[in-house]
Amino acid sequence: MASRRRIDIAEGQAALAAWRQGEAPRAVTAMAVRYTLEELTARAPGNSVEVRVPPFGVTQCIAGPRHTRGTPPNVVECDAGTWLALVTGRTGWGDAVEHGLVAASGLRADLSEELPL
């Protein structure tokens, strides 16, 4: 089942491009985060990993066992700047985890195969 997009692709790409230029307003950063979370879900559909980028968004992705209640067993969480650096390739997954920029828990909480987008 394809995920439903809430953010227009062109608008999301424009927000991401604006963030890459630096000093994007909060609303632009929020749109870029939400767009890239939707893009991750479109490219790696599933429900086994929950990706959280507070306060802007959360998504479930990666094929595998579906999580239904309580704390998900596979969680990735980081701030918006780190997330956008990961999806654009400015920061590598291994470096972000090693330096504590990403909290990743669970056997499937490794997005190195999915990032950058």
N, C-alpha and C positions, 0 to 999 in steps of 0.2 A: 504494500500500500504506500503510495507516494505521500510525502508530508505536504501539508497545505502551507503555502507561503503567506505570510502576513505582510511582508515588506516587498515592495516592487523591486525586482532585481536591479534595474537601472538606478533607482534611488539608493539602494544598498551599496552598489558599486561606487556611486558618487560619494557617499558618506565615507566609505573605506578609503577612497582616493584623497578626500579632504583630511582624514586622520593622518594619512601618510605624509601630508605636507607639514604637519605639526600644529600644535595649539588649536585643535578642533574644539568647538563649543561642546558642552555636555550633551546636548540633544543630538549632535552629529556623532559623537562617540557612542551614544546609546544605540543609534540606528546602525552604526557599523558593527557593533557587538551583536545585536539581534540578527542582522543580516547574515553574519558569518556563522552564528549558531544554526540558523536555518540551512545554510549551505552545507555545514558539516552533517546535519541530519539527512539532507538530500543525497550526499555522497556516501554516507555510511549509515544507512537506515538500521534501526533496531532499538532495543530497549534495555540493553545490558549495562550501559554506562551512562551516568548522569553527569553532565557538564554544567557547572555553575559559574557564572560571572556576575557576582553581585555588584550593584543592585540592578543590573540591566537585564539579565536573562538567565534562563536555564533550558536545557534540552536533554533528551535522551537519544542515544545513538548506539551504534555497533551491534551487530547481530549477536544473539546469544540468549541466555535465559532472561525472561521478562521479570522485572521487579514490580511488585504490586503494593506492598505495605511496608511501613517503617522506613528506617534509614537504608538507602540503597547500598548494596555490597560493593559497588564500583563507582567511585565518585572522583571527579576531577574538579578542582576549584582554583580560581585565580582572579586577580583584579583585571579590569578592562584593558589597561595598558599592556600587561603581560599577555593577555589573550590575543590582542590584535598584533602584537609583536610575533607571537607564535604562528598565527594564521598567515601572516605576510612573509614569514621566513626571516624576520629580523633577529629572532631568537630561536635557537634550536630547542627541541623538547628536552633532550638530555641535560643541556646547560640550565634550563629553567628549573627542572626538578632538582638538580644538584645544588643549585643556589637557593633553594627554598622559595622560588617564585610561584611554584605550582604545588598544591597539595593533591596528591594522587594516591588513593587507597583502593585496594582490591586487585585481584589477579588480572582483570581486564582493563584497568585504569591506566592504559598506556596509549597515548594518541600519536606516538611517533610515526606510525604508518599512515596516519590521516593528515598530518600537518607537515609543512604548510599547505594551505588549501590551493 
